[in-house]
Structures are given as C-alpha cells and as structure tokens.
Amino acid sequence: MKDLNEILGMATRVQEELQKAQENLDKIEVEGVSGGGVVKVRATAKGRITGVSIDESLLAPSEKQMLEDLVAAAFNDARKKADEVSGAEMGKMTSGLPLPPGFKLPF
C-alpha cells in the first residue's frame, strides 16, 4: 500500500504545481499585431485580453471594414502567441512527468 500512497501524494503535488502554473500564465503578457503595427491586442498567456490599441489613422468611417479585419487579425495573432507561451510554460511543468506522447492536459 505504500506505493499507492506515494502515487497519490505525487498526484496531489503535480496538481498543486499545475494550479500554480495556470495562475502564472495569467501574469505573462503577449501582444498580437496586425497592419504593420496599426492595431495591437495585448493578452495574457491564458488568453485573457488586457488591451487594444488602434492607430488614429484607422478611425475614419471609410476604413471601417479594414479596421474590423485588422482587429480580428490582431486578436488571432495574440491568441496564437498566448497558445505558444502557454504550451512552452506547461511543457516546462510536465517535462518530468511520465505522460504518453501527444497527451494534453485539460487547459
């Protein structure tokens, strides 16, 4: 039974470490950019949007469609970067765990 208790203890420690890693992801910030920098979106590595910056040159009514496209592109860029940072951070956390290849933790 000692082995089972050790396994349960290890699982508890891993769960605590994963929780800490998740909390840390909300402190890491990335920036998505589109249109050569005229639209920027800041987000945490967890995917929470923290800010949007739009260059004044895009605020003309005739630029509405382009602005909408650039905002969507910046959001997508921020999300991609957030996913990359999150994957790298979680990879550090799980590098010592005996997980099967391709196994993804539920985040």
Helices and strands as residue ranges (DSSP letters): H 2-25, E 29-34, G 35-37, E 39-44, E 49-54, G 56-58, G 61-63, H 64-94
